[in-house]
Amino acid sequence: MVYDLPVSGTKVKPQQLTALHLFSGLAFLGTGAILYRYNFELTGWGMTLILFGLTLMSVTIVKNKWLTGNGVNVLVRIVELLVAISIALLSFREQWKFPIAIFSVLVAVLVFSLYWERGANQQLYVSVDEAGVHMPVTSRKRFVPWVEADQVLLRYGILSIDCLDNKLYQFNISGPFTDIDDFNNYCAAKVAEYVPARVKNEW
């Protein structure tokens, strides 16, 4: 038996998308200002970075909903990544230690974000099966086996997973779920089944 319960929320919160766009824009703006002010050979590139950083931050603030849409967000992330890589390579060539550190980290974060933000708005589920409770990728813990569960209960649209170590995980269930009694009975039976397998306290 497998129960898939849809959970409220998404894989990536909109404010997380926004924060990284703003951070990237601020990094480009600051770097551009320094290049424009202190490097006379790269004033043109400095001004370009200033304008790019200001544009990115302005669009993030004014057109946030459009920018964080799946298609647009990925495209802008790729542009941010290419610009960050260019600055990192220039920093390595010129041996600018502080920019090397900043943009190496930013490149790594942007690469990870491209992976993590795929399907950012996809529906999340809690799955309950013969092995235990499989929680969404956003949860602190991804899996609770039946031997570690003290109670798994769905009531009033909230799924509660009470563990033997006194940790409690709760999820708001979105959408209708009609098999509540069958689900609760199934979970109670699985918890009772694994009671003999629990590690006994020896003291």
N, C-alpha and C positions, 0 to 999 in steps of 0.2 A: 504494500500500500504506500502511495506517495501523495502527499498533500502539498500543493504549491499555493502559498498565500501571498497575494500582492501587497507590498508595503508602500506606505506613503513616503514621498521624497524621491530624489533622483541620485544617481551615482556621484555627480559633481554639482555642488551648490553654485548658483549664479554669481554670488559674491566672490567665490574662489576664482572664477574666470575673470571677473572684473579686476580683482586685486593684482593678478599677474600681468594683465594688460597695462595697468597703471604703473606697476613697478618697472616694466620694460620701457614704457614711455619716459619715466623719470630717469632711468639709467641712460637712455639715448640723449635726452635733453642735457643732463649734466655733463656727459662726455663731449657732446657737441660744443657746449659752452666753454669747456676747458680747451678744446682744440682751437676754437675760434679765437680765444683770448691769448693763449700762450704759444701756439704753434703757427708761425706765419706761413709755413709751407702747406698747411692743411686747413687754412681758413675756409675754403670752399666746402670741404667735407664737414667741417665743424658747423657751418651754417645749415648744411643739408640735414645733419643729425638733429640740430635744434628744431628745425621745421618739422622733421619727421616725428620727433618726440612730442612736440606740442600738438601736432595733428592727431597722433595716437591717443594722447590723453584727452583731448577735446572730444573726439569721437566716442571714446569709452564713457565719458560723462554724459554727453548729449544724446548719443544714439546707442545706449547700452544694450537695449533689448535686441536691436538689429545686429550689433556686433557679436553678441554672445550666442546667436543662432548657429546651429551646427555647421552649415556650409561656410559662412563668413568667418566664424571663429577659427576654423582649421586653416583657412587661407591666410588670415592675419597672423596666426601663430607661425606659419611657415616663413612669412616675410620677416617677422621678428627674429626667428632663428637664423635666417640668412644674414641679417644685419649684425646680430650678436656674434656670429662666427667671423664675419669680416673684421669686426672691431677686435675680437680676441686674437686673430691672426696678426693684425697690425700691431697689437700690444706685444705679442711674442717677438715680432721682428724688431721692434724698437726697444724691447726689454723694459716696458713700463710695468713694474711689478704690481702696483695696486689695480690697474685696469685688467691685468692678466687674471688676478684672483676673482674680480667681480664678474667678468664676462665668461670665464670658465664655468663658474657656478651658474650664471644665467643660461648659458648654452645647455648645461646638463638639465636644469629645471625645465627649459622649453622642450627639450627632447622627451623628457618624462611626461610633460603635460600633453604632448601630441599622442602619446600612448594612452594615458589615463583618461583623456577627455573624449576618446572615441565612444560614441553612444552615450554621451553625457546625460541625455534625457531618457534613457531606456528605463523601463519598468523594473523595479527591484522586487525580489521574492524571498520569502523564507520557505525553505523546503523541509518537510518532515517525512522521513522514511524509516526503513527498518534499522538503519545505522544510527540515526539520531536526528538532530536539528541542524540544518545547514543555513547559516545566516548570510545576509548580503555582504558585498565587498566593502561596504562602508562601516561595517560593524567592527568593534574592537576585537572580537573573537569570531572566527568564521564557522566553527563547528563545535557542537556540544553532543557527545555520545550519550546514549541513554543511561549508561552507568554513572554519569556525572550529574544527571538531572534529578531533581527532587520533585518538580512539578512543571508541567507544560499545560497552560490553560488559555483558551480564547474566550474572552468575555467582554461585552460592550465594545467590540471593535478593537480591543487591545490584546495582543498576544504577549503573554508573560512566560518567561523561561527562568525558573528558579533553580539555581544550581546548588549542589551540596556544599560548595565552598562559600556560600552566602552571597554569591554574585547574582544579580537579577538583571535580565535583559528584557526590554519591552519594545514592542513595535506597534505602530498604528496600522491597522489593516485597511487598505483602500478597496472600494468596490464590494459587491455583495458576496457573502460566503454562506451558503445555505446548509452545509453539513457540519454545523457547529457541534451538535451533540455527538455525532459519530466521531468527529475529530477529537473532542475532549476525552471520549471513552477510549479511543485508540491510544492516545498519549498516556492516559492513566494506566492502561494495560501494559504498555511498553516499559513505563517506569517501574511498575510492580514486577515485571519479568526480570529486570536487571538488578533488583534489590539484593539477591544473593551474591551477585558478582562484585558488589562494592567492597573496597578495601576496608577491612575492619580496623578500628582504632585499638591499638594494643596497650594503651595505658589509660 
